[in-house]
Amino acid sequence: MAYKVNWSIRYQLDNRESLESYQKNHAPALIQEGIDKFGQYLTSNRRIMERAI
């Protein structure tokens, strides 16, 4: 029997520009690495939250 495992990873960034830089320069390679390792067993989603002041 296969078990489903859920991970939740939270990042805190200094500003919106840091998020955009991460998404452009780092995220694509990490996404591809996950696909290469886990293929059909990988699903992901993203939530971008901002602090309410």
N, C-alpha and C positions, 0 to 999 in steps of 0.2 A: 504494500500500500504506500502511495506517495503522500507525503505530508506537505501542506502549504505553509511556507514560512513568510511572514511579513516583517519587513524592516522599516523603521522610520528614522531618517537621518535629518538632523536639523543643523543648518548653518546660520551663523549670524554675521552679517557683513556691515562694513562701515557706511556704505552708501550704494545707491542704485547703479552707479558706474562700475563698482566692483562686481555686482551681480552680472551685469551685461558683459564684462570682460571674462568672467568665469564661463558664462554660457557660450561665448564665442570661441574662447581659446582653450578651454579644458574639458568642458562637458562632452563635446562630440567624441573625443577619444575614450572617455570613461564609459559612455553609452555603448560604443562599439566593443569595448573590452567585455562588458557584461553580455552582450549578444553573442560574442565569440565563445564565451565560457559556458553560458547557460541556455542559449538558443531559445527554443520554444517554451522553456520553463520560466523565462524572465518576463515579468510585466512591471511596468513602472508608471508612476504618476508624479506630478510636481505641483506643489502649492507654494505660492509666493505670498508671504504675509508681510505687512508693514506694521510697525508699532503705532498704536493709536495714542495720540498725545492729548 
